[in-house]
Amino acid sequence: RQKFHQRAVLVFTSFAKLKRPQHQYDNELRLSLWKQLVSIKTVCSVGSGPGCDAVGAGIFIKHFAAHKLKKALLVDFAIHQWNTVLHTVCSVTVPSLIEQMILAPCDVTLPLQSQTNQKFQTLLEAEMIDLFLFSYILTETRGKWLTFMGELIQKAKSGALFYFSEPKPWQLHIIRKEFPSSLQYVWLDSSMDQPEMQPLENRLTPGILLARKP
């Protein structure tokens, strides 16, 4: 696993790859995604661990958009075990990067409608999440997350963004195969500008995929 700061930096640098001079955007989707990223207000880190992805997103917004995230929802199967660490993270990031952090249990191996995920589901109904963050959790729970993901995509608002990072892209290829029309996709890893490499498993970096619900 990458260390806390490396995972936070990975979120920041992955998003920053979309920033280009206007004339260098090769398609409208990339330009549209960049404009949307710098305007996000609420994020949800699924399988958040110590909160590194949310911190990375907060730093990105503060650097490129000069404002703070309004809210970060951190959900994890072991959220109670992360409590001590997360309260420390909250003490140094709230309100400098993020105005509010909310913690809740979440198990991606169970349906979103399950009792275990009830609090998360209630929060989703109350919050309009702009960006969902998934890091290294699909590989860890391989073969078990499909139902949860399908329900989450269905429940997410139109225009919601999904960031996926995995050590290798094979789980990301499954995302694209299982949800070919539910999301629009852009690779943000070393294959970003090499379309011939995108269907392959080899990457110089972790596999990074950004998606948007139409």
Secondary structure, DSSP 4 states (H G I P E B T S, - for coil): ---HHHHHHHHHHHHHTT---GGG--SHHHHHHHHHHTT--EEEEET-TTTHHHHHHHHHHHHHHSS-BSEEEEEETTTTTTHHHHHHHHHHHTTTTBS-EEEEE--TTS-TTSSTTHHHHHHHHH---SEEEEESHHHHTTTS-HHHHHHHHHHSPTT-EEEEEESSTHHHHHHHHHSTTTSEEEE-STTTT-GGGTTSS--SS-EEEEEE--
